[in-house]
Amino acid sequence: MIAKITRGSRAGDIAAYLHGPGRTAMHTYRDRDGVEQVGGIVIGGTLAMRGDTTGRWAAELREAAASRPEITKPIWQVSLRCAPEDRALTDAEWRDAATAFMTRMGLEDRAWVVVRHADDHVHLVASRVTDTGQVWHGRQDYRQAQSACAELEQSYGLQVAPRETTRVSRRAADHQITRGERHQALRTHLPPERVELATVVRACAARAAGGGTQGFEAELEKAGVEFEANRAKTGRMSGYKFGTGRVDEAGQPVWFKASQLDKTLAWSKLSQVLDAPSPSQRVQVPEKRLLESKVTYQARVTEAQAEATQRRHQQIGQAQLAEMGEVAGWWAQRNETDPRLLAHQQQILEVSRIRQMMAREHPVSPHRAVPVQQREQARPQVTLPLHRDTGMER
């Protein structure tokens, strides 16, 4: 399930669009007799207008927004679209899903409606302002919507849509992947550079656990990762920056801070991993045998540590390859042939149309803009000629 959010000020325009025939795609709904009708129909919400196909609910949203006229965009709209391979949810299921979604967003007590637009998607329109003047800011509405969609997918058995909050794609320091990096990944069907680099650096840090900065830098050199340590003049360590050897148009090397790759690579957390006791030393150290000399025992300890380290390197290498394959597979699913991406692109077109309408300002009547007294003074004075016989004005 994909969610697209817009904000605006004209509730009437969004109502006209949702109940109209549509421009990017034909909007249809089924009435009580099962006959397909053109437009959208209200199937739920808090305004008790179920079955409305005219958009009368826009007046309720305008009335609520009037309590805080300084709020420039009091209307909040989100479209929820299922994947093409998902089953068609019933009106009751969409109504329950919309209620759960608005509760998750914190808008359950606002004035809102849910309009069914087709078998695969609905629109939820709400007023950010209550009748008493309280405003819902929704500063984290996008992330909350992603989490709410993931919960609905699990509750209704829907396909899991590719999104930046999945376990694999949460890398790159909480979604710091730029739009250009994402578009390039879609074109090349390869993970973004910083996603791949973060995977390699994390594996190097895991292999160097307990080995300090020297062990970590040795692992980076083996993996072919370029790095620079950030040390103050006093010798105090503050972290690393990493690179793949790529240079920009000016010929300067492109570096990524640890925070731009993964928050777990920040020095406050990475130092704890590098300075921690090695797992091989904690687990693989054998017990001293009876009457065994110190030299023999130390030789066995050294051999056991070497074998444990080699096994750990092999396990981490396999895990790294598996993770890289999972990352590459996730990005490959977002290519132009993916039906979920096609539905996502169609939703973007529809949302752009809604955003254009909601961004328009209210038209100001020329008569309303001029006070009544000024209009009376500006009105031309017309003198009618007198009638010849009666002397009265014609």
C-alpha positions in Angstrom: 0.0 0.0 0.0 1.3 3.4 -1.0 0.4 6.7 0.6 0.7 10.1 -1.0 0.2 13.2 1.1 -0.8 16.8 0.0 -1.8 19.9 1.8 -3.9 22.9 0.6 -6.4 25.5 1.3 -9.4 24.9 -1.1 -11.6 22.2 0.1 -14.1 22.8 -2.7 -11.6 22.1 -5.4 -10.5 18.8 -3.9 -14.1 17.8 -3.4 -14.9 18.7 -7.1 -12.0 16.6 -8.2 -12.7 13.6 -6.0 -16.4 13.4 -7.2 -15.6 14.2 -10.8 -14.8 11.9 -13.7 -11.0 12.4 -13.3 -8.4 13.4 -15.8 -5.5 11.0 -15.3 -7.8 8.0 -15.0 -11.5 7.3 -14.9 -12.9 7.5 -11.4 -15.7 5.0 -10.8 -17.6 3.5 -7.8 -20.4 1.0 -7.4 -23.7 2.0 -5.9 -25.9 -0.1 -3.7 -27.3 -2.0 -6.7 -23.8 -2.8 -7.9 -24.0 -0.5 -10.9 -20.8 1.2 -11.8 -21.0 5.1 -11.6 -18.6 7.8 -12.6 -17.0 9.8 -9.9 -16.3 9.1 -6.2 -18.5 8.3 -3.2 -18.0 8.9 0.5 -17.8 5.6 2.3 -16.8 6.8 5.8 -15.4 9.5 8.1 -16.6 11.6 11.0 -19.0 13.8 9.1 -21.9 11.3 8.7 -22.1 11.8 5.0 -21.8 8.2 3.8 -23.1 7.9 0.3 -22.5 11.5 -0.7 -21.4 11.9 -4.3 -21.7 15.7 -4.6 -18.9 16.9 -2.2 -21.2 18.6 0.4 -18.6 17.7 3.0 -16.3 20.5 1.8 -18.5 23.1 3.6 -17.9 21.3 6.9 -14.1 21.5 6.3 -14.3 25.2 5.4 -16.3 25.9 8.5 -13.7 24.2 10.7 -10.8 25.9 9.0 -12.5 29.3 9.5 -11.7 29.2 13.2 -8.0 29.7 12.4 -7.8 31.9 9.3 -4.1 32.4 9.7 -3.4 28.7 8.9 -2.5 28.9 5.2 -3.0 25.2 4.4 -5.7 23.8 6.7 -6.7 20.9 4.4 -4.8 17.6 4.6 -5.3 14.9 2.0 -3.8 11.4 1.5 -4.4 8.8 -1.1 -4.0 5.1 -0.2 -3.5 2.8 -3.1 -3.1 -1.0 -3.1 -0.8 -2.9 -5.4 -2.3 -4.2 -8.7 -2.0 -7.8 -7.6 -3.9 -7.2 -4.3 -7.5 -8.1 -3.9 -10.2 -5.4 -4.0 -11.1 -4.4 -0.5 -14.8 -3.9 0.3 -16.2 -0.6 1.4 -16.4 -1.9 5.0 -12.7 -2.9 4.9 -11.6 0.4 3.4 -13.7 2.2 6.1 -12.0 0.2 8.9 -8.6 0.7 7.3 -9.1 4.4 7.0 -10.2 4.7 10.6 -7.1 2.8 11.7 -4.9 5.0 9.5 -6.3 8.3 10.8 -6.0 7.0 14.4 -2.4 6.2 13.7 -1.9 9.7 12.3 -3.6 11.4 15.3 -6.5 12.8 13.2 -9.3 10.6 14.4 -11.1 13.4 16.2 -10.8 15.9 13.2 -13.4 16.4 10.5 -12.6 14.0 7.7 -14.1 11.8 5.0 -12.9 8.9 3.0 -13.8 8.9 -0.7 -13.6 5.7 -2.7 -12.2 6.5 -6.1 -11.8 3.0 -7.6 -11.4 -0.6 -6.6 -7.7 -0.1 -5.7 -7.5 3.2 -3.9 -9.3 5.8 -1.7 -8.7 9.4 -0.7 -8.9 10.7 2.9 -9.5 14.4 3.3 -9.3 16.0 6.7 -9.2 19.5 8.3 -6.1 20.1 10.3 -8.1 22.6 12.4 -10.9 21.8 14.8 -14.0 23.9 15.5 -12.3 25.1 18.7 -9.2 26.3 16.9 -6.8 23.4 17.7 -4.3 22.7 14.9 -2.7 19.4 14.0 0.8 20.1 12.7 1.8 16.6 11.5 5.5 17.3 11.3 6.3 13.6 10.9 3.2 12.7 8.8 5.2 11.1 6.0 7.0 8.6 8.2 3.9 7.9 10.3 2.0 7.2 7.0 4.6 4.7 6.0 4.4 2.9 9.3 0.5 2.9 9.1 0.6 1.5 5.6 2.9 -1.3 6.7 0.5 -2.2 9.5 -2.5 -2.2 7.1 -0.6 -4.5 4.7 -0.1 -7.0 7.5 -3.6 -6.7 8.8 -5.3 -7.2 5.4 -2.8 -9.5 3.8 -1.7 -7.0 1.1 1.5 -6.9 -0.9 4.4 -5.2 0.9 5.2 -2.0 -1.1 8.9 -1.1 -1.5 9.6 1.9 0.7 12.5 3.6 2.4 11.5 2.2 5.8 12.0 -1.5 5.1 14.7 -3.4 7.0 17.0 -3.4 4.0 16.5 0.1 2.8 16.7 1.9 6.2 20.4 2.3 5.6 22.2 5.5 4.7 21.6 7.2 8.0 17.8 7.2 8.1 16.9 7.8 4.5 19.5 10.4 3.6 19.6 9.0 0.0 19.1 12.0 -2.3 16.5 12.1 -5.1 19.3 11.9 -7.7 20.8 8.8 -6.1 17.4 7.1 -6.1 16.7 8.0 -9.7 20.1 6.8 -10.8 19.5 3.5 -8.9 16.2 3.1 -10.7 17.9 3.6 -14.1 20.9 1.4 -13.5 19.0 -1.2 -11.4 21.9 -1.1 -8.9 22.0 0.0 -5.2 23.1 3.6 -4.5 26.8 4.0 -3.9 26.4 4.9 -0.3 24.2 1.9 0.4 26.8 -0.5 -1.0 29.6 1.4 0.8 27.8 1.3 4.1 27.4 -2.5 3.8 31.1 -3.0 3.2 32.1 -0.7 6.1 29.7 -2.4 8.5 31.2 -5.7 7.6 34.8 -4.4 8.2 33.8 -3.0 11.6 32.3 -6.4 12.5 35.5 -8.2 11.5 37.6 -5.7 13.4 35.7 -6.0 16.7 38.1 -5.8 19.5 41.0 -4.9 17.2 40.9 -1.1 17.7 41.4 1.4 15.0 44.4 -0.4 13.5 42.4 -3.6 12.9 39.5 -1.6 11.5 41.8 0.3 9.1 43.5 -2.9 8.0 40.1 -4.4 7.2 39.1 -1.3 5.2 42.3 -1.6 3.2 41.6 -5.2 2.4 38.1 -4.3 1.2 39.4 -1.5 -1.0 37.6 1.3 0.9 39.4 4.6 1.1 39.2 6.4 4.4 40.5 9.3 6.4 40.5 9.6 10.2 39.3 12.8 11.7 41.7 13.6 14.6 42.2 16.8 16.4 45.6 18.4 17.0 45.4 17.0 20.5 45.1 13.5 19.1 41.5 13.1 20.0 39.6 10.8 17.6 36.2 12.0 16.3 35.4 9.5 13.5 36.1 8.5 9.9 35.0 9.5 6.4 34.9 6.9 3.6 35.1 6.8 -0.1 35.1 4.5 -3.1 37.7 6.3 -5.1 35.2 8.3 -7.2 35.9 11.9 -8.0 33.6 14.8 -8.8 33.6 17.0 -11.9 36.3 19.2 -10.3 38.5 16.1 -9.8 38.1 16.1 -6.0 37.5 12.8 -4.2 33.9 12.2 -3.0 33.8 11.4 0.7 30.9 10.2 2.9 30.8 10.9 6.6 30.0 8.0 8.8 26.7 9.6 9.7 25.8 9.7 5.9 26.3 5.9 5.7 24.8 4.5 8.9 24.3 5.9 12.3 25.9 2.7 13.8 29.2 3.9 12.2 29.3 7.1 14.2 32.4 7.2 16.4 30.4 7.2 19.6 29.1 3.7 18.7 31.9 2.4 16.4 34.5 3.0 19.1 32.6 0.7 21.5 32.7 -2.1 18.9 36.4 -1.6 18.1 37.5 -1.5 21.7 35.2 -4.4 22.8 36.8 -7.8 23.6 37.0 -10.0 20.6 34.3 -12.7 20.4 36.9 -15.3 19.7 38.7 -14.4 22.9 35.5 -14.7 24.9 34.3 -18.0 23.5 37.0 -19.9 21.7 39.7 -19.9 24.4 40.3 -23.5 25.5 40.7 -24.6 29.1 44.2 -25.5 30.4 44.8 -29.2 30.7 46.2 -30.9 33.7 50.0 -30.8 33.9 50.1 -28.9 30.6 53.0 -26.5 30.2 52.4 -22.8 29.8 54.1 -22.8 26.3 51.9 -25.6 25.0 48.7 -24.0 26.4 49.6 -20.6 24.8 50.2 -22.3 21.5 46.8 -24.0 21.6 45.1 -20.7 22.6 46.8 -18.9 19.6 45.7 -21.7 17.2 42.1 -21.6 18.5 41.9 -17.9 18.2 43.2 -18.0 14.6 40.7 -20.7 13.6 37.8 -18.8 15.3 38.8 -15.6 13.5 39.0 -17.3 10.1 35.6 -18.9 10.6 34.1 -15.5 11.7 35.6 -13.9 8.6 34.0 -16.5 6.4 30.6 -16.2 8.1 30.6 -12.4 7.9 31.7 -12.6 4.2 28.7 -14.9 3.4 26.4 -12.6 5.4 27.7 -9.6 3.6 27.1 -11.3 0.2 23.6 -12.2 1.2 22.9 -8.7 2.4 24.3 -7.2 -0.8 22.1 -9.5 -2.9 19.1 -8.6 -0.8 19.8 -4.9 -1.3 20.3 -5.3 -5.0 17.1 -7.3 -5.3 15.2 -4.7 -3.5 16.3 -2.0 -5.9 15.8 -4.2 -8.9 12.1 -4.5 -7.9 11.7 -0.8 -8.3 12.4 -0.7 -12.1 10.0 0.5 -14.7 8.5 -3.0 -15.3 7.4 -3.4 -11.7 3.5 -3.0 -11.6 3.8 -1.5 -8.1 6.1 1.2 -9.5 3.7 1.9 -12.4 0.8 2.3 -9.9 3.1 4.6 -7.9 3.8 6.7 -10.9 0.0 6.9 -11.7 -0.6 8.0 -8.2 2.1 10.7 -8.5 0.2 12.1 -11.5 -3.0 12.2 -9.7 -1.5 13.7 -6.6 0.2 16.4 -8.7 -3.2 17.4 -10.1 -4.6 17.6 -6.6 -1.6 19.6 -5.3 -2.1 22.1 -8.1 -5.8 22.6 -7.3 -5.1 22.8 -3.5 -2.3 25.4 -4.0 -4.5 27.9 -5.8 -5.5 31.0 -3.9 -9.1 32.0 -3.3 -10.3 34.4 -6.0 -11.2 37.9 -4.7 -14.2 39.6 -6.2 -13.6 43.1 -7.4 -16.7 44.4 -5.7 -15.8 42.7 -2.5 -12.3 44.3 -2.5 -13.7 47.9 -2.6 -15.7 49.2 0.3 -19.3 50.1 -0.2 -18.8 53.9 0.4 -16.1 54.0 -2.2 -18.2 52.2 -4.7 -21.1 54.7 -4.1 -18.7 57.6 -4.7 -17.2 56.0 -7.8 -20.7 55.4 -9.3 -21.3 57.8 -12.2 -24.1 60.4 -11.7 -26.5 60.3 -14.6 -29.0 63.2 -15.2 -32.1 62.3 -17.2 -33.6 65.0 -19.5 -37.1 66.5 -18.6 -40.2 65.6 -20.5 -41.5 68.6 -22.6 -45.1 68.4 -21.5 -45.0 67.3 -17.8 -41.5 68.5 -16.8 -40.8 65.1 -15.1 -37.8 63.0 -15.7 -38.2 60.3 -18.2 
